[in-house]
Amino acid sequence: MIRAYKDSDIDDVLNVWYSSTIIAHDFIPTSFWEGEKDAVRHKYMPVAETYVFDNDGEIRGFISVLEGKEIGALFVSPIHQGCGIGKALLDHVFSIRKSYTLHVFEQNHKARGFYTAMGFKESSKGIEPTSKFPELILKKIMP
């Protein structure tokens, strides 16, 4: 079931984020992600509109929206990837608003393929300011 994030979900959400992020971004040292945990917990999550995929108390994935227009995070626990959770979370936020952008690392081929399959198109390129790795900015507008 998809539901709104609660502050009490933070540890589970961080576990999903960290476990999936170190696999998806294996081109960035794990130590970088270790250093980002506090930022995710204290800076990012408090300002994001977040929804979790909750299966009987187990958080299997989450999506966070920034300023009502940017998907700042979409992560699914590695053991639950490929089960439709990411698509369900995207469908949920698109039921609320019809247009979103997102940033994805250029080297994250799996995520890029997923977003392309979900109808996102590249709108520009840049450098992610914290990691300094190349990223793509993708956009999708629903009719």
N, C-alpha and C positions, 0 to 999 in steps of 0.2 A: 504494500500500500504506500502511496506517496502522501506525505504529510508535511506540514510546515516544521522546520527545524526548531528545536527547543534548546535552551542553553545547556541543559543536562545531556544533550547529544554530543557535546564537544569532543570528548575523548574518543568516542566511536568514529566520529567524522574525521578526526585527525589520524586515526589508525587507517581508515580507508584511504585518505589522502596520501599518507606517507608510503603505505605498502604498494599502492598503485603507481605513485609518482617515481619511486626509485627504479621501477621496472620500465615504465614508459619513457623515462628520461635517463637511460643508462649512459648517455653521452655526457652527462653532467655528473661530477663527483657527488657521491652520497653525502659527503661532509657539507656540501652546499645546502642540501635539503634539510639536514639536521639543523643548520643555522636558521632555516626559514620557519621552523615549527612555531616559535614564539610569535612571529609576525602573523602567521595564519591564525593562531589562537586569539591574539590580542588586538590586531589591527584590521585584519581582513574580515573574519567572521562577524564581528559586531556591526559592520556596516553593510553586509551582504543580505540580500533576500534569498534565503536558502530553503530548499526542499530536500527531504531525505526519502530514500526508498527503504522502508521498514518492513521486514518480514518477521512478524511475531517477536518484536523487540530487538532483532538483529539488523543493524544499519548496513545495507549492502551497497549503497551508493548515495551520492548527493549531487545537487546542482546548485550553484550560487549565481545570482544575478546582481550586477552592480548598476546603480543609478537607473534601474528599470530598462536598460537597453543593451547591456553587455553581459555575456555569459563569462563570468570570471573563473569558474571552475565547473568541471563535470568529471567526476571520478567514480569508478565502480571497483569494488574489491576484486583483486585479481582472480580469485576462485569463482567469482560470479560473472565475469566478463563473457560476452557472447550469448547471454540469456535474455536480452531485450531490455535490461534495466536502463542503460544509457538512452535508448530510443524512448522509453516510457518517460524518463525525466525530461528529455527535450520536448516531447509531445505535451507534457504538462505545462511547461513554461510558455510554449507557443499557443496554448489555449488561453493564456492570460494576455499576452502581447504578440503581435504578428511580425515583429522585426527585431533581430538581434545581431550583434557582432561578437566575435570572440578572437582571441589570440592563441596560436598554437605554434610550438617550436617547429621550425622547418625540418629538423631531423626526426621528429616524432611521426614516422610514416604510418603507424597503425591508427593514431588519432586522426591524421589528415585523411586517410581513407574512409574512416567512419564518418567524419563531418561531410566529406564529399558525397558519400552515399545518402546522407541525411539532407542533402540539397544546399549545403553551404558553398559559396563561391569565393575565391580569393579576391580581395579588394585592394590590398597593398602589402608591402613587406616592410620590415623594420628590424631593430635590434631590441631584445628584451632588456630593459635598463639594469636590472639587478644581476642577472647571470651573464649578460653581454653576448648571448647566443642569438642567432638569426631566428626571427619569427615571421609568421604570416598572419595577416588580419583577414578573417573570413566573415562573410555576411550572408544572412538569409532573410528574405522577406516573404511572408506567406501571402497568398492572394486574398 
